[in-house]
Amino acid sequence: MTNKKSQVSRRQFLNYTLTGVGGFMGAAMVAPMVGFAIDPLLKGEKKTEFVYVMDVDEITNEPQRKTFPVDQVDGWYESKVDRSAWIFRTEEDKILALSPVCTHLGCVVDWNSKAEFENEFYCPCHGGRYTKKGVNIQGTPPTEPLHVYEQKIEDGKLLLGKAVARKEA
């Protein structure tokens, strides 16, 4: 005599089997998507690489726009892109490397581009203006100063890293 309560019916067996197979297939489909989503978080931030831009003895008191190549990583795509900086010596004889990207909407600023804004950085898109040291002028659209590049000097050569927001102007 067999005990009917301990036996699994055909319907229950099929239900358990299909639930298990469906769960396994669902997990197999979701696992790669979860891995794809969290992989960039697990990679961490790359160390700042410094790139040669110019010799220190070439730097003058007048801002010069210099373009330099950097390695850029977007997710898994790596490429070389050009960055540029306005580089000059301040009145205190310090080297200042400013990003040309306007902090208002990301347009490119120019030096002394209009006679009425002499000795200023000017953004033609919305009339943003900055002093020679890259500080935003009150009453114009930008709400913060131009970003500055991290810099190192090695063997008389200026090396620039990434552009960072200023803590103080």
C-alpha positions as CSV (number, residue, x, y, z in Angstrom):
1,M,0.0,0.0,0.0
2,T,1.3,3.3,-0.9
3,N,0.6,6.5,1.0
4,K,-1.3,9.0,-1.4
5,K,-0.3,12.0,0.7
6,S,3.5,11.7,0.2
7,Q,3.2,11.2,-3.6
8,V,3.6,14.1,-6.0
9,S,0.9,14.3,-8.7
10,R,1.7,14.7,-12.3
11,R,0.4,18.2,-12.3
12,Q,2.6,19.2,-9.3
13,F,5.6,17.6,-10.9
14,L,5.1,19.6,-14.1
15,N,4.4,22.8,-12.1
16,Y,7.7,22.4,-10.1
17,T,9.7,21.5,-13.2
18,L,8.4,24.4,-15.3
19,T,8.9,26.9,-12.5
20,G,12.5,25.7,-12.0
21,V,13.3,25.8,-15.7
22,G,11.6,29.3,-16.1
23,G,13.5,30.6,-13.1
24,F,16.8,29.4,-14.4
25,M,16.2,30.9,-17.9
26,G,15.1,34.2,-16.3
27,A,18.2,34.3,-14.2
28,A,20.4,33.5,-17.2
29,M,18.8,36.5,-19.1
30,V,19.1,39.0,-16.2
31,A,22.6,38.1,-15.0
32,P,24.4,39.7,-18.0
33,M,22.3,42.8,-17.8
34,V,23.2,43.3,-14.1
35,G,26.9,42.7,-14.9
36,F,26.7,45.2,-17.7
37,A,25.1,47.8,-15.4
38,I,27.5,47.5,-12.4
39,D,30.8,46.8,-14.3
40,P,31.7,50.5,-14.7
41,L,31.2,50.9,-10.9
42,L,33.6,48.1,-10.2
43,K,36.3,49.5,-12.5
44,G,37.0,52.5,-10.3
45,E,38.3,55.9,-11.4
46,K,41.4,56.0,-13.5
47,K,44.4,57.9,-12.2
48,T,44.9,61.3,-13.8
49,E,47.5,61.2,-16.5
50,F,49.6,64.3,-17.1
51,V,50.3,65.2,-20.7
52,Y,53.1,67.4,-22.1
53,V,51.7,70.7,-23.4
54,M,54.6,73.2,-23.7
55,D,58.0,74.2,-22.3
56,V,57.8,76.5,-19.3
57,D,60.1,79.1,-20.9
58,E,57.6,79.6,-23.7
59,I,54.9,80.8,-21.3
60,T,54.2,84.5,-21.4
61,N,52.0,87.0,-19.5
62,E,49.6,87.0,-22.5
63,P,47.2,84.0,-22.6
64,Q,48.1,81.4,-25.3
65,R,45.7,78.7,-26.4
66,K,47.4,75.4,-26.6
67,T,45.9,72.1,-27.9
68,F,47.1,68.7,-26.6
69,P,45.9,65.1,-27.1
70,V,44.6,63.0,-24.2
71,D,43.4,59.4,-24.0
72,Q,39.6,59.3,-23.3
73,V,37.7,56.3,-22.1
74,D,33.9,56.2,-22.6
75,G,32.7,53.0,-21.0
76,W,34.6,50.4,-23.1
77,Y,35.5,52.7,-26.0
78,E,39.0,54.3,-25.9
79,S,40.1,57.1,-28.2
80,K,42.4,60.1,-28.5
81,V,40.8,63.5,-28.3
82,D,42.2,67.0,-28.3
83,R,41.8,69.3,-25.3
84,S,42.9,72.9,-25.2
85,A,43.9,75.3,-22.5
86,W,44.6,79.0,-22.1
87,I,48.1,79.1,-20.5
88,F,49.9,82.2,-19.1
89,R,51.8,83.6,-16.2
90,T,49.9,85.7,-13.6
91,E,51.2,89.0,-12.1
92,E,52.4,86.8,-9.2
93,D,54.5,84.8,-11.7
94,K,52.4,81.7,-11.2
95,I,51.5,79.5,-14.2
96,L,47.7,79.4,-14.8
97,A,46.1,76.9,-17.2
98,L,42.4,77.6,-17.7
99,S,39.9,75.4,-19.5
100,P,38.3,77.3,-22.4
101,V,34.9,75.7,-21.7
102,C,32.4,78.3,-20.4
103,T,30.8,77.3,-17.1
104,H,27.4,78.6,-18.2
105,L,26.5,76.2,-21.1
106,G,29.8,74.7,-22.3
107,C,30.6,77.0,-25.2
108,V,34.3,77.9,-25.9
109,V,35.6,81.2,-24.6
110,D,38.1,83.3,-26.4
111,W,40.7,85.9,-25.2
112,N,40.4,89.5,-26.3
113,S,37.9,88.6,-29.0
114,K,36.0,91.9,-28.8
115,A,37.5,95.4,-28.5
116,E,34.9,96.4,-25.8
117,F,36.0,93.5,-23.6
118,E,39.7,94.0,-23.6
119,N,41.8,91.8,-21.4
120,E,38.8,89.5,-20.7
121,F,37.8,86.0,-21.7
122,Y,34.5,86.3,-23.6
123,C,31.9,83.6,-24.5
124,P,30.1,84.5,-27.7
125,C,27.1,82.2,-27.2
126,H,25.4,84.1,-24.4
127,G,27.8,87.0,-23.6
128,G,29.6,85.4,-20.7
129,R,32.7,87.3,-19.5
130,Y,35.6,86.4,-17.3
131,T,38.6,88.3,-15.9
132,K,42.1,87.5,-17.0
133,K,42.4,85.0,-14.1
134,G,39.2,83.3,-15.3
135,V,36.9,84.7,-12.6
136,N,33.3,85.2,-13.8
137,I,32.2,88.8,-14.0
138,Q,29.0,89.6,-12.0
139,G,26.0,90.4,-14.2
140,T,27.0,87.9,-16.9
141,P,25.5,84.4,-17.3
142,P,28.3,82.2,-15.9
143,T,27.9,81.4,-12.2
144,E,31.4,80.1,-11.5
145,P,35.0,80.7,-12.6
146,L,36.6,78.9,-15.5
147,H,38.0,75.5,-14.4
148,V,41.7,75.1,-14.0
149,Y,43.9,72.2,-15.2
150,E,45.9,70.2,-12.7
151,Q,49.5,70.8,-13.5
152,K,53.1,69.6,-12.9
153,I,56.4,70.9,-14.1
154,E,59.1,68.4,-14.8
155,D,62.4,69.2,-16.5
156,G,61.2,72.6,-17.6
157,K,58.1,71.1,-19.3
158,L,54.5,71.9,-18.4
159,L,52.3,68.9,-18.0
160,L,48.5,69.2,-17.6
161,G,46.1,66.7,-16.1
162,K,42.3,67.1,-16.0
163,A,40.3,70.3,-15.6
164,V,38.8,70.7,-12.1
165,A,36.4,73.3,-10.6
166,R,38.2,75.9,-8.4
167,K,37.8,75.9,-4.7
168,E,38.6,79.6,-4.7
169,A,39.1,82.2,-7.4
